[in-house]
């Protein structure tokens, strides 16, 4: 795909996102406050974030990769389960990845 085609795709995606956001403001409040809609919106958000994290930590150039990032994610998950402050979670994950890479783990 050429660079120009990529920029057109980014531009088209941006227009679609903006249109979706504007359409969201047109939905009546009564519809948005229904329990099913609220629950679904929360689940979709969590699923999207999980997908982003999975793609960013377990893939490189479209291939599945097990490296220091996955260990850092595991450490972060444990820290979150222990209700550690967010800054500490980030620091622990970064330190884990740095340590493993220093030890030679890709």
C-alpha positions as CSV (number, residue, x, y, z in Angstrom):
1,X,0.0,0.0,0.0
2,X,1.4,3.4,-1.0
3,X,1.9,6.2,1.5
4,X,-0.8,8.2,-0.2
5,X,-3.2,5.4,0.2
6,X,-2.4,5.0,3.8
7,X,-3.0,8.7,4.4
8,X,-6.4,8.5,2.6
9,X,-7.3,5.5,4.8
10,X,-6.4,7.5,7.9
11,X,-8.4,10.5,6.7
12,X,-11.4,8.3,5.8
13,X,-11.2,6.6,9.2
14,X,-11.0,10.0,11.0
15,X,-14.1,11.1,9.2
16,X,-16.0,8.0,10.1
17,X,-14.9,8.4,13.8
18,X,-16.0,12.0,13.8
19,X,-19.4,11.1,12.3
20,X,-19.8,8.3,14.8
21,X,-19.0,10.8,17.7
22,X,-21.5,13.4,16.3
23,X,-24.2,10.7,15.9
24,X,-23.6,9.7,19.5
25,X,-24.6,13.2,20.6
26,X,-27.9,12.8,18.6
27,X,-29.0,9.7,20.5
28,X,-31.7,10.6,23.1
29,X,-30.5,10.5,26.8
30,X,-33.3,8.0,27.7
31,X,-31.8,5.5,25.3
32,X,-28.3,6.0,26.6
33,X,-29.4,5.5,30.2
34,X,-31.0,2.1,29.7
35,X,-29.2,-0.5,31.8
36,X,-28.5,-2.8,28.8
37,X,-26.9,0.1,26.8
38,X,-24.8,1.1,29.8
39,X,-23.6,-2.4,30.5
40,X,-22.8,-3.0,26.8
41,X,-20.9,0.2,26.5
42,X,-18.8,-0.7,29.5
43,X,-18.1,-4.2,28.0
44,X,-17.2,-2.9,24.6
45,X,-14.7,-0.4,26.1
46,X,-13.0,-3.2,28.1
47,X,-12.9,-5.5,25.1
48,X,-11.4,-2.8,22.9
49,X,-8.7,-2.0,25.5
50,X,-7.9,-5.7,26.0
51,X,-7.6,-6.1,22.2
52,X,-5.2,-3.1,22.0
53,X,-3.1,-4.4,24.9
54,X,-3.0,-7.9,23.3
55,X,-1.9,-6.6,20.0
56,X,0.7,-4.3,21.4
57,X,2.2,-6.8,23.8
58,X,2.1,-10.1,21.9
59,X,2.7,-9.3,18.2
60,X,5.5,-7.9,16.1
61,X,5.0,-7.3,12.4
62,X,1.8,-9.4,12.4
63,X,3.5,-12.4,14.1
64,X,2.8,-13.7,17.5
65,X,5.8,-13.0,19.8
66,X,6.5,-14.0,23.4
67,X,9.0,-11.5,24.8
68,X,9.7,-9.2,27.7
69,X,6.6,-7.2,27.0
70,X,4.4,-10.2,27.9
71,X,6.2,-10.7,31.2
72,X,5.9,-6.9,31.9
73,X,2.1,-7.2,31.2
74,X,1.9,-10.1,33.7
75,X,3.7,-8.1,36.4
76,X,1.3,-5.2,35.7
77,X,-1.7,-7.5,36.0
78,X,-0.5,-8.8,39.3
79,X,0.2,-5.3,40.6
80,X,-3.3,-4.3,39.6
81,X,-4.8,-7.3,41.3
82,X,-3.0,-6.2,44.5
83,X,-4.5,-2.7,44.0
84,X,-1.2,-1.0,43.6
85,X,-1.2,2.7,42.6
86,X,-1.2,3.2,38.8
87,X,2.2,4.8,38.8
88,X,3.7,1.9,40.6
89,X,2.1,-0.5,38.1
90,X,3.7,1.3,35.2
91,X,7.0,1.5,37.0
92,X,7.0,-2.3,37.8
93,X,6.1,-3.2,34.3
94,X,8.7,-0.9,32.8
95,X,11.4,-2.2,35.2
96,X,10.4,-5.8,34.4
97,X,10.7,-5.3,30.7
98,X,14.0,-3.4,31.1
99,X,15.5,-6.1,33.4
100,X,14.5,-8.9,31.0
101,X,15.9,-7.1,28.0
102,X,19.1,-6.4,30.0
103,X,19.3,-10.1,30.7
104,X,19.0,-10.8,26.9
105,X,15.3,-11.7,26.6
106,X,14.0,-10.2,23.4
